[in-house]
Amino acid sequence: MVRFSMTVRFWMMFALIIAAFAGERVEAQPRPVAAPGQIPAADMGSVREPQGFQRYAGSIIAGGSFAAFDEQVVVTGPLVRVPDRSDKRNNALFLPREARTAEGRRTRLVYLIPQGRSPLEVIRGYQQLVRDAGGSALYECADSNCGGETRYGALAGGGASGLIQLAMPGDDVPTGRGNPVACAVDNGNRTAQRFATLQLAGDAGFVSVLSYAVGDYSSGSDCRSGGWSGRTIAIVNILETKAREQRMETVNASAMGTSMARDGKVAIYAILFDTARAEIKPESQPQIAEMVAYLRGNPAMRVLIVGHTDSQGALDYNVDLSRRRATSVVAALASQGIAANRLTPQGVGMAAPVSTNDTDEGRTRNRRVEMVKQ
C-alpha cells in the first residue's frame, strides 16, 4: 500500500505548509537536538521540502542541505567503472554510463522512514507521488544492478564508489559525534538498496531517491545502540530547474583594470563549464568579450589564464581539468584577435581555494578562472 495521501489539489495544499520560498531557509524554532548516536524524535535542522513536495508519511528528517543554485547528476543508467580514476577517498570511481547534468535550486534531505517500511515501498511511494503530479519515472534499479558499490557507506574508502556517493557526497556528511545524518549514511552493512530517478511535470526538475536498510554497526560506533539497525533510510535530492540568478557576476573591462592594478589579478566567475567538461558554455560570451576589451586596451600586457576547481575528485584529475579549461579560455580570447603569445594557460586544480570546500557556497567560490598579470 502506498502511504502518500494525494489529492487533485496537491500543489496548492502543500504550498501553504512547506517552508521553502524563493530559495530562503526558514529556521525551525526551537531547533531539535538528538543525543549522540540516537534516532531523532523530530525533524532536525532547518531544511525542509521545497514548495509543493511531500515526504513519505511519518518520516523524520535527520538532516539536509540547500543551495540556491547548484548542479546535480541525473542518473538514467547503471554505474560503470571509470578507468584509471579514483575519488578523493581512494575508491575506484563508478559513474553512470547514461546521465546528464541539471542546474537549479537543489534540496537534499536524509529521511528516517517509519519502522517496518521497506526501501521498495519508499521508492514506489515517490514514483506515485511524482506521477500523480504529472511527472514521470526515468530510471530505477536495485542492489547490484545499479552498478558500483551497494553495501558500504558514504565515507567508505579504499574500495569502490556507488550511488550513495552521488546521493550524499562524503564532504557533505556532517561531522560530530553520533550525528544523525552520519549514522544514516555511513553504515558499512547496508542492504536492500533501491534507487529511482524521476522527472517533475513541465520540465520543472528532477528527483532522485536512494533508499536502503541500515545494517549492524560495529561495537565501537556511536550509532550502535541508537536503534538504527534495520531502519530504512531515504536520501532524496530535489533539483528544481531554474535560471541562474545573475548577481553582477560579469566583470567588465574597467573593473578588471582596477583589480589588476590593485592585486595583479582578477577572479572571474561568469565563464561557465558543464561538470567535468572543458568546453566553454555559450552564456559565457559576455564575459569573454569584456576580457578581450580589457586586453585590447592594454596591448603590452601578458597574462596567465589560471583555472581553479573545488576539491571534489582526485587532485591529478582536477589539475588536468583546470588546465584544459584555462586552455579553452586562451583559445576563445585568441579567436577574437588577442595574440596567443600574450596568454599562458595554467591549471592549479584545488590548490588555491578562496573559501572552504566543506560547503556548497564555498565550493562555488572556488570554481573560477583568474587572469593574472605576468
C-alpha positions as CSV (number, residue, x, y, z in Angstrom):
1,M,0.0,0.0,0.0
2,V,1.4,3.4,-0.9
3,R,1.5,5.7,2.1
4,F,1.3,9.1,0.3
5,S,-2.0,11.0,0.6
6,M,-2.7,12.6,-2.8
7,T,-5.4,15.0,-3.9
8,V,-6.0,16.9,-7.1
9,R,-5.1,20.0,-5.2
10,F,-1.6,18.5,-4.4
11,W,0.5,21.5,-5.4
12,M,-1.8,24.1,-3.8
13,M,-2.2,22.3,-0.5
14,F,1.5,21.9,0.2
15,A,2.4,25.4,-1.0
16,L,0.7,26.6,2.2
17,I,2.7,24.5,4.6
18,I,6.2,23.9,3.3
19,A,8.9,26.4,4.2
20,A,11.0,26.9,1.1
21,F,10.2,30.2,-0.6
22,A,12.5,32.0,-3.1
23,G,15.5,29.9,-2.0
24,E,15.4,31.2,1.6
25,R,15.8,28.9,4.6
26,V,13.3,29.1,7.5
27,E,14.7,28.1,10.8
28,A,12.7,25.8,13.0
29,Q,12.1,27.2,16.5
30,P,13.4,25.7,18.7
31,R,15.8,23.6,16.7
32,P,15.6,20.0,18.0
33,V,18.7,18.2,19.3
34,A,19.3,14.5,19.3
35,A,21.6,12.7,21.7
36,P,24.8,11.4,20.0
37,G,24.1,8.3,18.0
38,Q,20.3,8.3,18.8
39,I,17.5,8.3,16.4
40,P,15.9,11.8,16.5
41,A,12.3,12.2,17.7
42,A,11.6,15.1,15.4
43,D,12.9,16.8,12.2
44,M,16.5,18.0,12.6
45,G,18.0,21.2,11.2
46,S,16.2,23.9,9.2
47,V,16.0,22.5,5.7
48,R,12.5,21.3,4.7
49,E,10.9,20.1,1.5
50,P,10.5,22.5,-1.4
51,Q,7.2,24.1,-2.0
52,G,4.7,21.5,-3.2
53,F,6.7,18.4,-2.4
54,Q,5.6,15.8,0.1
55,R,7.5,13.3,2.2
56,Y,6.8,9.6,2.9
57,A,4.2,9.5,5.7
58,G,5.6,9.5,9.2
59,S,9.2,10.2,8.0
60,I,11.7,12.2,10.1
61,I,14.3,14.5,8.6
62,A,17.7,13.5,10.0
63,G,19.3,16.5,8.2
64,G,19.6,18.2,4.9
65,S,21.2,20.9,2.8
66,F,20.1,23.6,0.4
67,A,21.7,25.5,-2.4
68,A,20.0,28.4,-4.3
69,F,21.9,27.3,-7.4
70,D,23.8,24.1,-7.9
71,E,24.2,21.2,-10.3
72,Q,23.0,17.6,-10.0
73,V,23.8,14.5,-12.0
74,V,20.6,13.0,-13.4
75,V,21.3,9.2,-13.3
76,T,19.5,7.4,-16.1
77,G,21.5,4.2,-16.3
78,P,23.7,1.9,-14.2
79,L,27.1,3.0,-12.9
80,V,30.2,1.8,-14.7
81,R,33.9,1.8,-13.8
82,V,35.8,4.9,-15.0
83,P,39.2,3.5,-16.0
84,D,42.3,4.7,-14.0
85,R,40.3,7.1,-11.9
86,S,39.6,7.2,-8.1
87,D,37.6,9.5,-5.9
88,K,39.2,11.6,-3.1
89,R,38.7,8.6,-0.7
90,N,40.7,6.3,-2.9
91,N,37.6,4.4,-4.1
92,A,37.6,3.1,-7.7
93,L,35.4,5.6,-9.4
94,F,32.0,4.5,-10.8
95,L,29.8,7.0,-12.7
96,P,26.6,6.5,-14.7
97,R,27.0,5.4,-18.3
98,E,23.9,7.3,-19.1
99,A,23.4,10.6,-17.3
100,R,23.1,14.3,-17.8
101,T,23.6,17.3,-15.5
102,A,20.8,19.7,-14.5
103,E,21.2,23.0,-12.8
104,G,18.9,24.9,-10.5
105,R,17.8,25.1,-6.8
106,R,18.9,21.9,-5.0
107,T,17.4,20.5,-1.8
108,R,18.9,17.3,-0.2
109,L,17.1,15.6,2.6
110,V,18.0,12.5,4.6
111,Y,14.9,10.8,5.9
112,L,14.4,8.1,8.6
113,I,11.5,6.0,7.4
114,P,9.0,4.6,9.9
115,Q,9.7,1.2,11.4
116,G,8.8,-1.8,9.2
117,R,8.7,0.1,5.9
118,S,10.9,-1.3,3.2
119,P,13.2,0.6,0.7
120,L,11.0,-0.8,-2.2
121,E,7.8,0.7,-0.6
122,V,9.6,4.1,-0.3
123,I,10.6,4.0,-4.0
124,R,7.1,3.1,-5.1
125,G,5.6,5.9,-3.0
126,Y,7.8,8.6,-4.5
127,Q,7.1,7.2,-8.0
128,Q,3.4,7.5,-7.4
129,L,3.8,11.0,-5.9
130,V,5.6,12.3,-9.0
131,R,3.3,10.5,-11.5
132,D,0.2,11.8,-9.8
133,A,1.5,15.3,-10.1
134,G,2.1,14.9,-13.8
135,G,5.7,13.8,-13.8
136,S,7.4,10.6,-14.9
137,A,9.8,7.9,-13.9
138,L,13.1,7.9,-15.8
139,Y,15.1,5.1,-14.2
140,E,15.0,2.5,-11.5
141,C,17.5,-0.1,-10.2
142,A,18.0,-2.5,-7.3
143,D,21.1,-3.7,-5.5
144,S,24.0,-4.8,-7.8
145,N,22.0,-3.9,-10.9
146,C,22.7,-0.3,-10.0
147,G,26.4,-0.8,-10.6
148,G,29.2,0.2,-8.2
149,E,29.4,-0.4,-4.5
150,T,26.0,-1.2,-2.9
151,R,26.9,-2.1,0.6
152,Y,29.3,0.4,2.2
153,G,28.5,4.0,3.3
154,A,29.2,7.5,2.1
155,L,32.5,7.8,3.9
156,A,34.0,4.4,2.9
157,G,37.4,4.4,1.3
158,G,39.8,2.1,-0.5
159,G,37.0,0.2,-2.2
160,A,34.6,1.4,-4.9
161,S,32.2,4.3,-5.1
162,G,28.5,3.8,-5.7
163,L,25.2,5.6,-5.8
164,I,25.5,6.7,-2.2
165,Q,28.5,8.9,-3.1
166,L,26.3,10.7,-5.8
167,A,23.3,11.0,-3.5
168,M,25.4,12.1,-0.5
169,P,29.0,13.2,-1.2
170,G,31.3,12.4,1.7
171,D,32.3,16.1,2.0
172,D,28.6,16.9,2.8
173,V,28.3,14.4,5.6
174,P,28.1,16.5,8.9
175,T,30.9,15.8,11.4
176,G,30.4,15.5,15.1
177,R,29.9,12.5,17.4
178,G,26.9,10.4,16.5
179,N,25.4,13.0,14.1
180,P,22.1,11.6,12.8
181,V,23.0,12.1,9.2
182,A,26.3,10.3,9.6
183,C,24.5,7.4,11.4
184,A,22.1,7.2,8.5
185,V,24.5,7.3,5.6
186,D,27.8,5.9,6.8
187,N,26.8,2.3,7.7
188,G,29.0,-0.4,6.2
189,N,26.4,-3.1,6.1
190,R,23.6,-1.5,4.1
191,T,21.1,-3.9,2.4
192,A,18.2,-3.9,0.0
193,Q,19.4,-0.8,-1.9
194,R,16.8,0.7,-4.3
195,F,17.2,3.8,-6.5
196,A,14.9,5.9,-8.8
197,T,15.3,9.0,-10.9
198,L,12.0,10.9,-11.5
199,Q,11.2,13.9,-13.7
200,L,8.8,16.6,-12.4
201,A,5.9,17.8,-14.6
202,G,6.5,20.5,-17.1
203,D,10.3,20.1,-17.0
204,A,10.3,21.6,-13.6
205,G,13.1,19.5,-12.3
206,F,14.3,16.1,-11.2
207,V,14.1,13.9,-8.1
208,S,16.5,11.1,-7.2
209,V,15.7,8.8,-4.3
210,L,18.2,6.3,-2.8
211,S,16.7,4.0,-0.2
212,Y,18.2,1.1,1.8
213,A,18.1,-0.6,5.2
214,V,20.8,0.1,7.8
215,G,22.8,-2.9,9.0
216,D,24.5,-3.5,12.3
217,Y,27.1,-1.0,13.4
218,S,30.4,-2.1,14.9
219,S,30.9,-2.2,18.6
220,G,33.0,0.9,18.5
221,S,30.4,3.1,16.8
222,D,28.4,5.8,18.5
223,C,25.5,4.7,16.3
224,R,25.5,1.1,17.5
225,S,22.9,1.4,20.4
226,G,20.8,4.2,18.8
227,G,18.2,2.0,17.2
228,W,19.4,2.4,13.6
229,S,19.9,-1.2,12.7
230,G,17.2,-2.4,10.3
231,R,15.7,1.0,9.8
232,T,15.0,2.2,6.2
233,I,16.7,5.4,5.1
234,A,15.9,7.6,2.1
235,I,18.3,10.2,0.6
236,V,16.2,12.5,-1.6
237,N,17.7,15.0,-3.9
238,I,15.3,17.5,-5.5
239,L,16.6,19.7,-8.3
240,E,14.2,22.5,-9.4
241,T,15.4,23.7,-12.7
242,K,15.5,27.5,-12.9
243,A,17.7,30.2,-14.5
244,R,20.8,31.1,-12.5
245,E,20.4,34.3,-10.6
246,Q,22.6,36.9,-12.1
247,R,24.4,38.8,-9.3
248,M,26.6,41.2,-11.3
249,E,29.0,38.2,-12.0
250,T,30.2,39.5,-15.3
251,V,33.3,41.6,-14.6
252,N,33.6,44.5,-17.0
253,A,36.8,45.8,-18.5
254,S,37.0,48.8,-16.2
255,A,36.6,46.6,-13.1
256,M,39.3,44.3,-14.4
257,G,41.7,47.2,-14.7
258,T,41.0,48.2,-11.1
259,S,41.7,44.6,-9.8
260,M,44.8,44.1,-11.9
261,A,46.3,47.4,-10.8
262,R,45.5,46.7,-7.1
263,D,46.0,42.9,-6.9
264,G,47.8,41.9,-10.0
265,K,44.9,39.5,-10.8
266,V,41.2,39.3,-11.2
267,A,38.8,36.5,-10.4
268,I,36.2,35.6,-13.0
269,Y,33.1,33.5,-12.3
270,A,31.0,34.1,-15.4
271,I,32.9,31.7,-17.6
272,L,30.9,28.5,-17.3
273,F,31.5,24.9,-17.9
274,D,29.5,21.7,-17.6
275,T,30.6,19.3,-14.9
276,A,33.8,17.5,-15.8
277,R,33.9,19.3,-19.2
278,A,36.3,21.9,-20.5
279,E,34.1,23.4,-23.3
280,I,33.0,27.0,-22.6
281,K,29.3,27.3,-22.4
282,P,27.7,29.9,-24.8
283,E,26.3,32.1,-22.0
284,S,30.0,32.9,-21.1
285,Q,30.4,35.1,-24.2
286,P,29.7,38.4,-22.5
287,Q,32.5,37.7,-20.0
288,I,34.9,36.7,-22.8
289,A,34.0,40.0,-24.6
290,E,34.9,42.0,-21.5
291,M,38.3,40.2,-21.2
292,V,39.0,40.9,-24.9
293,A,38.2,44.6,-24.4
294,Y,40.5,44.8,-21.4
295,L,43.4,43.1,-23.2
296,R,43.0,45.3,-26.3
297,G,43.1,48.3,-24.1
298,N,46.4,47.1,-22.6
299,P,48.3,45.8,-25.6
300,A,51.6,45.3,-23.8
301,M,50.3,43.2,-21.0
302,R,50.9,39.4,-20.9
303,V,48.7,37.3,-18.6
304,L,48.3,33.9,-17.1
305,I,44.8,32.4,-17.5
306,V,44.5,30.2,-14.4
307,G,41.8,27.5,-14.0
308,H,40.6,26.6,-10.4
309,T,38.4,23.8,-9.2
310,D,36.8,22.8,-5.9
311,S,38.1,19.7,-4.0
312,Q,35.5,17.3,-5.5
313,G,37.5,14.5,-7.2
314,A,41.1,13.5,-7.3
315,L,43.9,16.0,-7.3
316,D,45.5,15.0,-10.5
317,Y,42.2,14.9,-12.3
318,N,41.3,18.4,-11.1
319,V,44.6,19.9,-12.1
320,D,44.2,18.4,-15.6
321,L,40.6,19.6,-15.8
322,S,41.5,23.2,-14.7
323,R,44.4,23.3,-17.2
324,R,42.1,22.2,-20.1
325,R,39.6,24.8,-19.0
326,A,42.3,27.5,-19.0
327,T,43.4,26.4,-22.4
328,S,39.8,26.8,-23.7
329,V,39.7,30.4,-22.4
330,V,43.0,31.2,-24.1
331,A,41.7,29.7,-27.3
332,A,38.5,31.9,-27.0
333,L,40.5,35.0,-26.5
334,A,42.9,34.2,-29.3
335,S,39.9,33.6,-31.7
336,Q,38.9,37.3,-31.1
337,G,42.3,38.7,-32.0
338,I,44.3,38.6,-28.8
339,A,47.8,37.4,-29.6
340,A,48.4,33.9,-28.3
341,N,51.9,34.8,-27.1
342,R,50.3,37.1,-24.6
343,L,48.3,34.3,-23.0
344,T,49.6,31.4,-20.9
345,P,47.1,28.8,-19.7
346,Q,47.7,27.3,-16.2
347,G,45.7,24.8,-14.2
348,V,46.1,24.5,-10.4
349,G,43.0,22.4,-9.6
350,M,42.1,22.7,-5.9
351,A,45.4,24.1,-4.8
352,A,44.4,27.7,-4.2
353,P,41.0,27.9,-2.6
354,V,39.5,31.3,-1.6
355,S,36.9,29.6,0.6
356,T,36.1,26.4,2.4
357,N,35.4,23.3,0.3
358,D,33.1,22.0,3.1
359,T,30.0,23.9,1.9
360,D,28.2,24.3,-1.4
361,E,28.7,28.1,-1.2
362,G,32.5,27.7,-0.6
363,R,32.9,25.2,-3.5
364,T,31.1,27.6,-5.8
365,R,33.5,30.4,-4.9
366,N,36.5,28.1,-5.5
367,R,35.4,27.2,-9.1
368,R,36.7,30.1,-11.1
369,V,39.1,31.4,-13.7
370,E,41.7,34.0,-12.8
371,M,43.6,36.4,-15.1
372,V,47.0,37.1,-13.5
373,K,49.5,39.7,-14.6
374,Q,52.8,38.4,-15.7
